[in-house]
Amino acid sequence: TLPVIGSRVLPKFIGRFADRYPECAIRIDVSPSFTISDLVRARKYDLGITTLPIEQRGLETHAIAKSEHVCILPRDHPLGSRDLVTPQDLAGERFISYPAESSTRRRIDAIFEAQGVQRKTTLEAQTDTICELVANGAGVSVVSCVLPESLTQGPLIWRRFRPRIETEIVAVRHPEQPRSRISTLFVEELQRFG
């Protein structure tokens, strides 16, 4: 699963799932989306949780939830007084981005490029690390907001970002991988939870 989902979403869901299905053995590995697709395609895992678009064709996807991207800022940042942040507001800011190979990074970069906005991309990381870096004053960012309440604790705040960037969270499976009853239940219940 993706880092932010593995650390913030799945623990809440799996606690409930494990109570209902105590015979189930679950392994959570945290990886970037392109790695998740590769592992499922190679049949190393029955199931992966990632975001669209998937780099690997030929995988089945099952919609789980949608997530909107937000701008995250240190609590004392001047843009914190706004309800909405645009690419123009972030011109010249130290910007913490996703890694270059990330499809999310490419989507965010395309929006800034289309609007002619230059950022100072100073660091690259995954969502949880980006949040910690922003909270500690290393810059600002635009991230997927899977759990908005987790972005309001401590020295970090979030603001709506426009133009809107939406991410679809999906479960991925190899179409020829036999399905266990428990993996089918897992996806169905995760869809209801999401």
Stockholm file with secondary structure:
# STOCKHOLM 1.0

chainA/1-194         TLPVIGSRVLPKFIGRFADRYPECAIRIDVSPSFTISDLVRARKYDLGITTLPIEQRGLETHAIAKSEHVCILPRDHPLGSRDLVTPQDLAGERFISYPAESSTRRRIDAIFEAQGVQRKTTLEAQTDTICELVANGAGVSVVSCVLPESLTQGPLIWRRFRPRIETEIVAVRHPEQPRSRISTLFVEELQRFG
#=GR chainA/1-194 SS CCHHIIIIIHHHHHHHHHHHCTTCCCCCCCCCHHHHHHHHHTTSCSCEEEESSCSSSSCEEEEEEEEEEEEEEETTCGGGGCSEECGGGGTTSEEEECCTTCHHHHHHHHHHHHTTCCCEEEEECCHHHHHHHHHTTSCBEEEECSCGGGGSSTTEEEEEESSCCEEEEEEEECTTSCCCHHHHHHHHHHHHHC
#=GC SS_cons         CCHHIIIIIHHHHHHHHHHHCTTCCCCCCCCCHHHHHHHHHTTSCSCEEEESSCSSSSCEEEEEEEEEEEEEEETTCGGGGCSEECGGGGTTSEEEECCTTCHHHHHHHHHHHHTTCCCEEEEECCHHHHHHHHHTTSCBEEEECSCGGGGSSTTEEEEEESSCCEEEEEEEECTTSCCCHHHHHHHHHHHHHC
//
